[in-house]
């Protein structure tokens, strides 16, 4: 296990930690229409300003609609920009820098142990958030989108009630109210037990962290804390990390973190938590469950739940299921045609890039254009180290559904670029239709996998086959070559390994 001490951590007074944000918050609050201005009227109202919500509002405004955007928090951008995708990736970048510097020691480049200033790191992360959310305010102004800071609920099929006493009458509505972290009932009310949003506040760094849930969100934050010198443990009820992901994609990551993390408890259930002065005492149950352990901080990351049932949508006649999910058609219309829904609260993966594409469809349909959400493939990425990305058909789904496919696999140990980066643990795989040779899906493990997977997604959307990819000239030496090499492996034309095509 890599030796990571806490002696180098700088302890600072966090009283000025939010100074960089306060001015920006003030600017944004001024941009929001304040107070209960009786009744607002809009051709289109959008509930929620996350990647789906602001995309829908801005696209609709570009198409000539008079748009009102309602956001319950002072900052635009939703979970993703404020306490999700963006700040977590900033911290993951910091973790990557630390890990890469440490890894170079065996290659003759030795750095001193890093001094971790958790407060300064948090301020840098916050500045990125402020820059992006402040940009949204300007974009809303440029498009003449009216922004209201309020919590909205339906009063009827054409009216919303705001918690500040106001009302919004609308002709059409797009619901983009997102999701929230699943809470485990019965846990102590203690600030040392946090969700994914709370985990982004690093100060003070704990000595021991338990991540409850082995999904993508929890594992990304586990990478951050481990690189910052924290002893990390992960507990997962299922027998594998990232349940539902192809096991071979997870295997290289698991091999690495087994050496770095304090413990990885699979097939293990948390049976209780008790707040004590030293920390949170956690008890476990399972085949290999340890005795009760005490942690300085516990991150609850057991999934997210749709917010569809938080809006009194039944008063508008909109159908919402018991999980808070709203059913929609390909035009993103609910069972009430002039009310649309997008993002985390409609069926499908809870991903920001899915929401933004759905948003454009909803806005275009609302503006009278012919549009439909008809994605063949939606990429998924775990920004762990190494990154894990996949798109289209997975082997897990193919085996479950009885879909015949052929697989081509290219190990990064044969990639000159991967070797030059000191990262040969990864691989690229492609799944092909047996009859046509068209790309059905793919998975990549390694640095930059999230960027590389886009080519596979485009190949699926374009109906490309192995020849299309293999004969597309890729720059050398790059990791992108591994996609072409995998295609060549399928065709039997690969020269960088001896993998003759079986005929």
Secondary structure, DSSP 8 states (H G I E B T S, - for coil): -----STT-B---GGGTTHHHHHHHHHHHHHSB-S--SEEEEEEEEE--SHHHHHHHHHHHHTT--EEEEESSSSTTHHHHHHSHHHHHHHHHHHHHHHHHHHGGGGT--------BHHHHHHHHHHHHHHHHHHHHHHHHHTT-EEEES-EEEEETTEEEETTS-EEEEEEEEE---EEE---TT----TTEE-HHHHT--SS--SEEEEE--SHHHHHHHHHHHHTT-EEEEEESSSSSSTTS-HHHHHHHHHHHHHHSSEEEETEEEEEEEE-SS-EEEEEEETT--S-EEESEEEE-S-EEE-GGGS-GGGGT----TTS-----TT-B-SSTTEEE-GGGSSS---HHHHHHHHHHHHHHHTT-------S---EEE-SSS-EEEEE--HHHHHHHT---EEEEEEGGG-HHHHHTT--S-EEEEEE-TTT-BEEEEEEESTTHHHHHHHHHHHHHHT-BHHHHHTS---SS-TTHHHHHHHHHHHT---SS------
